[in-house]
């Protein structure tokens, strides 16, 4: 079955064509959505450009049998991949307040893809779904009980599709079943989170009800004293919309450094003596290491620490600094990883240190998880064998 996977991010729409169970990407394309995809990008045009690029690369659109979409927030209702219909799209849009950088763009990209490919089935896979196994003590916030009972205030967790893949791939790299491994996954990129995976199940994670909680990120603040926010609102220094914009778009590495959210640029600036860049990197590393250590307390032991995401996979310098801070927990220093020069190396997944615990780096393959989910969901549709689905495309 040939599946087109669309991954709507905060600045780009990425596409990959796969034929599960084969993990090989048959073709890939992407469309730029500008610096902030929430601010009026043309998703119809973006989907059209992707289909044109795929066709130029030899993928005829009428050979695509289904489309899978990554959606960040599925709330409590969607705890597994689900075939798209209008009710699902409305639910995704209704949850946009909890994932403002993601859900609105995801819904728009799904609608655009449906318009371009109206006859093929579309399936949504949710980042929050993997964390449906979180225990009650990991979900609950220490707030009045009515907040949870009446308003649904609770932890959800994110990056679940990536974490699911990383846990599985880590087990393969270590030649052990994932059902026997205790892994801390550090997904570090423009968004950052740490998840404790106990034998294939999420048992703790750093992101919360929204993707704002937890580690320092590219432009997101991560965890912050709520008293600061109350003070800024109380005395009028910030209105609600301004505060939301600051926390989502002007904080994190960008806010600390005053110059960039790009880890490569900050490492270069630090080497040139930029003190603000040094501070941004130090805070980032400190919070990431603390997040890994905290997640480890939810496990009976740690067999592996897995780094993923744009920073976690490609920046040896950041990995090394994080692991150095974990030495107090018995994590050994990492060996030199030349020629892994902070993003220049695109080598395959690998074990960096045998440990214990082992330290690995894994490329986040949400596309594989989504494509497999599509096949699984559509295989359950009575009378519609996946291998027989053929689309009709709408041009324009």
C-alpha positions as CSV (number, residue, x, y, z in Angstrom):
1,X,0.0,0.0,0.0
2,X,1.4,3.4,-1.0
3,X,0.9,6.0,1.7
4,X,1.5,9.7,1.6
5,X,2.5,11.0,5.0
6,X,2.0,14.7,5.7
7,X,3.6,16.3,8.7
8,X,2.5,19.9,9.3
9,X,5.0,21.7,11.4
10,X,5.3,25.3,12.7
11,X,7.2,26.5,9.6
12,X,7.0,23.7,7.0
13,X,4.8,21.0,5.6
14,X,6.9,17.8,5.1
15,X,5.8,14.9,3.0
16,X,7.0,11.3,2.6
17,X,5.8,8.5,0.5
18,X,6.2,5.0,2.0
19,X,5.0,1.5,1.2
20,X,4.6,-0.3,4.6
21,X,5.9,-2.5,6.0
22,X,9.0,-1.2,4.1
23,X,10.5,1.7,6.0
24,X,12.2,3.2,3.0
25,X,11.0,6.6,1.9
26,X,10.1,6.2,-1.8
27,X,10.0,10.0,-2.3
28,X,10.0,13.1,-0.1
29,X,9.1,16.8,-0.6
30,X,8.4,19.8,1.6
31,X,6.8,23.2,1.4
32,X,7.8,26.3,3.3
33,X,5.1,27.8,5.4
34,X,7.0,30.9,6.5
35,X,8.4,31.7,9.9
36,X,5.1,31.1,11.6
37,X,2.7,28.7,10.0
38,X,-0.2,29.9,12.3
39,X,-0.2,33.3,10.6
40,X,-2.0,32.7,7.4
41,X,0.0,30.4,5.2
42,X,-1.6,29.0,2.0
43,X,-2.0,25.3,2.8
44,X,-3.8,24.6,-0.4
45,X,-0.9,26.0,-2.4
46,X,1.6,24.1,-0.1
47,X,-0.1,20.7,-0.7
48,X,-0.3,21.5,-4.4
49,X,3.4,22.2,-4.6
50,X,4.2,19.0,-2.7
51,X,2.1,16.9,-5.1
52,X,3.8,18.6,-8.1
53,X,7.2,17.9,-6.6
54,X,6.4,14.3,-6.0
55,X,5.1,13.9,-9.5
56,X,8.3,15.5,-10.9
57,X,10.2,12.9,-8.9
58,X,8.3,10.0,-10.4
59,X,5.4,9.5,-8.0
60,X,2.2,9.8,-10.0
61,X,-0.5,11.1,-7.7
62,X,-3.0,8.4,-8.8
63,X,-0.7,5.7,-7.3
64,X,-1.1,7.1,-3.8
65,X,-3.7,5.0,-2.0
66,X,-4.1,6.8,1.3
67,X,-2.9,9.9,3.2
68,X,-1.7,9.9,6.8
69,X,-1.5,13.1,8.9
70,X,0.4,14.0,12.0
71,X,-1.7,15.9,14.5
72,X,-0.2,17.1,17.8
73,X,-3.2,17.2,20.2
74,X,-6.0,14.6,20.2
75,X,-7.4,15.3,23.7
76,X,-8.9,12.5,25.7
77,X,-11.1,11.2,22.9
78,X,-8.5,10.3,20.3
79,X,-6.1,7.8,21.8
80,X,-5.2,6.0,18.5
81,X,-5.1,6.7,14.8
82,X,-8.5,7.6,13.4
83,X,-10.0,8.0,9.9
84,X,-10.7,11.6,9.1
85,X,-14.2,12.9,8.9
86,X,-15.8,16.3,9.6
87,X,-16.3,15.5,13.3
88,X,-12.7,14.7,13.7
89,X,-11.6,17.9,12.0
90,X,-13.9,19.9,14.2
91,X,-12.4,18.3,17.2
92,X,-8.8,19.0,16.1
93,X,-9.7,22.7,15.6
94,X,-11.5,22.8,18.9
95,X,-8.2,21.7,20.6
96,X,-6.2,24.4,18.9
97,X,-6.2,26.5,22.1
98,X,-4.1,23.7,23.7
99,X,-1.7,23.4,20.9
100,X,-1.8,26.8,19.1
101,X,1.3,26.3,17.0
102,X,0.1,23.0,15.7
103,X,-3.5,22.0,15.6
104,X,-4.8,24.8,13.5
105,X,-2.1,24.2,10.9
106,X,-2.8,20.4,11.0
107,X,-6.5,20.9,10.4
108,X,-5.9,23.3,7.5
109,X,-3.4,20.9,5.9
110,X,-5.8,18.0,6.2
111,X,-8.6,20.0,4.6
112,X,-6.2,21.1,1.8
113,X,-5.1,17.5,1.2
114,X,-8.7,16.3,1.2
115,X,-9.6,18.9,-1.4
116,X,-6.6,17.8,-3.6
117,X,-7.2,14.1,-3.1
118,X,-11.0,13.7,-2.3
119,X,-11.3,10.0,-3.1
120,X,-8.6,8.5,-1.0
121,X,-9.0,7.9,2.7
122,X,-7.2,10.2,5.1
123,X,-6.1,9.1,8.6
124,X,-4.9,11.2,11.5
125,X,-2.3,10.0,13.9
126,X,-2.0,11.9,17.2
127,X,1.2,12.7,19.2
128,X,-0.8,12.6,22.5
129,X,-2.0,9.0,21.8
130,X,1.2,7.3,22.9
131,X,0.9,8.9,26.3
132,X,-2.5,7.4,27.0
133,X,-0.7,4.9,29.2
134,X,0.5,7.6,31.6
135,X,-0.5,6.6,35.2
136,X,-2.8,8.8,37.2
137,X,0.0,10.3,39.3
138,X,1.8,11.4,36.1
139,X,-1.4,13.0,34.6
140,X,-2.6,14.9,37.7
141,X,-1.6,18.5,38.6
142,X,-1.7,19.6,42.2
143,X,-4.6,22.0,41.7
144,X,-8.1,22.0,43.0
145,X,-9.9,18.8,42.1
146,X,-12.6,20.7,40.3
147,X,-10.1,21.8,37.7
148,X,-9.7,18.3,36.6
149,X,-13.2,17.1,37.1
150,X,-15.0,20.1,35.6
151,X,-12.5,21.5,33.1
152,X,-10.3,18.5,32.2
153,X,-7.1,20.0,33.4
154,X,-4.5,17.3,33.2
155,X,-1.2,16.3,31.5
156,X,-1.4,14.9,28.0
157,X,2.2,14.8,26.7
158,X,3.4,15.2,23.2
159,X,6.0,14.0,20.6
160,X,4.4,10.6,21.1
161,X,4.8,9.4,17.5
162,X,8.5,10.2,17.6
163,X,9.0,8.7,21.0
164,X,7.2,5.5,19.9
165,X,9.5,5.1,17.0
166,X,12.7,6.0,19.0
167,X,11.9,3.4,21.7
168,X,11.3,0.7,19.1
169,X,14.5,1.7,17.2
170,X,16.6,1.8,20.3
171,X,15.6,-1.8,21.1
172,X,16.6,-2.8,17.6
173,X,20.0,-1.1,18.0
174,X,20.6,-2.8,21.3
175,X,19.3,-6.1,19.9
176,X,16.7,-6.4,22.7
177,X,12.9,-6.5,22.7
178,X,11.3,-3.1,23.5
179,X,9.0,-4.9,25.9
180,X,12.1,-5.4,28.2
181,X,13.7,-2.0,28.0
182,X,13.6,1.0,30.3
183,X,14.4,4.0,28.1
184,X,14.5,7.8,28.6
185,X,13.9,9.5,25.3
186,X,15.2,13.0,25.0
187,X,13.5,14.6,21.9
188,X,15.4,17.8,21.4
189,X,14.6,20.1,18.5
190,X,12.5,23.3,18.1
191,X,10.2,21.6,20.5
192,X,11.8,19.6,23.3
193,X,10.5,16.9,25.7
194,X,11.7,14.0,27.8
195,X,9.7,10.8,28.1
196,X,10.2,7.7,30.3
197,X,9.3,4.6,28.4
198,X,8.9,1.5,30.5
199,X,8.8,-1.6,28.4
200,X,7.1,0.1,25.5
201,X,4.7,2.3,27.6
202,X,4.9,6.0,28.3
203,X,5.0,6.4,32.1
204,X,6.2,10.0,32.5
205,X,6.8,13.0,30.2
206,X,7.9,16.6,30.5
207,X,5.3,18.3,28.3
208,X,1.9,18.9,29.9
209,X,-1.6,19.8,29.0
210,X,0.0,21.9,26.2
211,X,3.4,21.7,24.5
212,X,4.6,24.7,26.5
213,X,5.6,22.8,29.7
214,X,8.9,21.3,30.4
215,X,12.3,21.9,28.8
216,X,13.7,25.1,27.3
217,X,12.9,25.0,23.6
218,X,13.6,27.0,20.4
219,X,11.2,29.8,21.0
220,X,9.1,28.3,23.8
221,X,9.8,29.1,27.4
222,X,9.2,25.6,28.9
223,X,8.3,25.5,32.6
224,X,8.1,28.9,34.3
225,X,7.0,30.1,37.7
226,X,3.2,30.8,37.2
227,X,3.5,33.7,39.6
228,X,5.6,35.6,37.0
229,X,2.7,35.3,34.5
230,X,0.1,36.3,37.1
231,X,2.2,39.4,38.0
232,X,2.6,40.5,34.4
233,X,-1.1,40.2,33.8
234,X,-2.1,41.8,37.1
235,X,0.0,45.0,36.7
236,X,-0.8,45.3,33.0
237,X,2.7,44.9,31.7
238,X,1.3,42.2,29.4
239,X,-2.2,41.4,28.0
240,X,-3.2,37.8,27.5
241,X,-2.5,37.8,23.8
242,X,0.9,39.4,24.3
243,X,1.8,36.9,27.0
244,X,0.8,34.0,24.8
245,X,2.9,35.3,21.9
246,X,5.9,35.8,24.2
247,X,5.8,32.3,25.6
248,X,5.3,30.6,22.3
249,X,7.3,32.8,19.9
250,X,9.8,35.0,21.8
251,X,11.2,32.8,24.6
252,X,13.4,29.7,24.8
253,X,16.8,29.8,23.1
254,X,15.7,32.8,21.1
255,X,14.7,34.8,24.2
256,X,17.8,33.9,26.2
257,X,20.3,34.6,23.4
258,X,18.5,37.6,21.9
259,X,19.6,36.4,18.5
260,X,18.6,32.9,17.4
261,X,16.8,29.7,18.2
262,X,19.3,27.8,15.9
263,X,21.6,25.7,18.1
264,X,24.3,25.8,15.4
265,X,24.3,29.5,15.3
266,X,24.5,29.7,19.1
267,X,27.4,27.3,19.3
268,X,29.3,29.4,16.7
269,X,28.4,32.6,18.6
270,X,29.5,31.0,21.9
271,X,32.9,30.1,20.4
272,X,33.2,33.8,19.3
273,X,32.7,34.9,22.9
274,X,29.0,35.8,22.9
275,X,28.0,35.6,26.5
276,X,24.2,35.6,25.8
277,X,24.7,32.6,23.5
278,X,26.7,30.8,26.2
279,X,24.0,31.5,28.7
280,X,21.3,30.2,26.4
281,X,23.2,27.0,25.7
282,X,24.0,26.4,29.4
283,X,20.4,26.9,30.5
284,X,19.2,24.6,27.7
285,X,21.7,21.8,28.6
286,X,20.9,22.2,32.4
287,X,17.2,21.9,31.9
288,X,17.5,18.9,29.5
289,X,19.8,17.0,31.9
290,X,17.4,17.8,34.8
291,X,14.5,16.5,32.7
292,X,16.3,13.2,31.9
293,X,17.2,12.7,35.5
294,X,13.6,13.4,36.6
295,X,12.2,11.0,34.1
296,X,14.6,8.3,35.3
297,X,12.9,8.4,38.7
298,X,9.7,7.0,37.1
299,X,11.6,3.8,36.0
300,X,13.1,1.0,38.1
301,X,16.3,1.5,36.2
302,X,17.6,3.0,33.0
303,X,18.8,0.7,30.2
304,X,19.2,3.4,27.6
305,X,19.1,7.2,27.0
306,X,18.0,7.9,23.5
307,X,18.6,11.3,21.9
308,X,16.4,12.4,18.9
309,X,15.1,15.5,17.2
310,X,17.1,18.0,15.2
311,X,19.4,18.9,18.1
312,X,19.4,15.5,19.9
313,X,20.3,13.7,16.7
314,X,22.8,16.0,15.1
315,X,24.5,18.1,17.8
316,X,27.3,16.0,19.4
317,X,28.4,19.1,21.5
318,X,25.0,19.4,23.1
319,X,24.7,15.6,23.7
320,X,28.1,15.6,25.4
321,X,27.3,18.5,27.7
322,X,24.0,16.9,28.7
323,X,25.6,13.6,29.5
324,X,28.4,15.2,31.4
325,X,25.8,16.6,33.8
326,X,24.4,13.1,34.3
327,X,27.7,11.7,35.5
328,X,26.4,12.0,39.1
329,X,23.9,9.3,38.2
330,X,26.5,7.0,36.9
331,X,26.2,7.8,33.2
332,X,29.6,7.6,31.6
333,X,31.1,10.4,29.5
334,X,30.5,10.1,25.8
335,X,33.4,9.2,23.4
336,X,34.5,11.6,20.7
337,X,32.0,11.4,17.8
338,X,34.1,12.8,15.0
339,X,33.1,13.6,12.3
340,X,29.8,14.4,13.9
341,X,30.4,18.1,13.7
342,X,27.2,19.5,15.2
343,X,24.8,18.9,12.4
344,X,27.2,18.3,9.5
345,X,27.0,14.5,10.0
346,X,23.8,12.7,8.8
347,X,25.0,9.2,9.7
348,X,22.5,6.5,10.5
349,X,21.1,5.7,13.9
350,X,23.8,4.3,16.2
351,X,24.8,3.4,19.7
352,X,27.2,6.1,20.9
353,X,28.0,4.4,24.2
354,X,27.4,0.9,25.4
355,X,26.9,2.1,29.0
356,X,25.3,1.1,31.1
357,X,23.1,2.9,30.5
358,X,23.6,2.8,26.7
359,X,23.4,6.2,24.9
360,X,22.0,6.1,21.4
361,X,21.0,8.6,18.8
362,X,18.0,7.9,16.6
363,X,16.4,9.9,13.8
364,X,12.7,10.5,14.6
365,X,10.7,8.5,12.0
366,X,7.2,9.7,12.7
367,X,6.6,8.9,9.0
368,X,7.0,5.2,9.6
369,X,4.7,5.1,12.6
370,X,2.0,7.1,10.7
371,X,2.2,5.0,7.6
372,X,1.9,1.8,9.6
373,X,-1.1,3.3,11.4
374,X,-2.8,4.2,8.2
375,X,-2.5,0.6,6.9
376,X,-3.7,-0.7,10.3
377,X,-6.8,1.6,10.4
378,X,-7.8,1.1,6.8
379,X,-7.3,-2.7,7.1
380,X,-10.1,-2.6,9.6
381,X,-12.6,-1.0,7.2
382,X,-15.1,-3.7,6.1
383,X,-15.2,-4.2,2.3
384,X,-12.4,-1.7,1.6
385,X,-9.2,-3.7,1.3
386,X,-6.3,-1.3,1.5
387,X,-4.6,-2.8,-1.5
388,X,-7.6,-2.0,-3.7
389,X,-8.0,1.7,-2.9
390,X,-7.3,4.0,-5.8
391,X,-7.7,7.8,-5.7
392,X,-9.2,10.3,-7.9
393,X,-7.4,13.6,-7.7
394,X,-8.9,17.1,-7.9
395,X,-6.7,19.5,-9.7
396,X,-6.2,23.2,-8.9
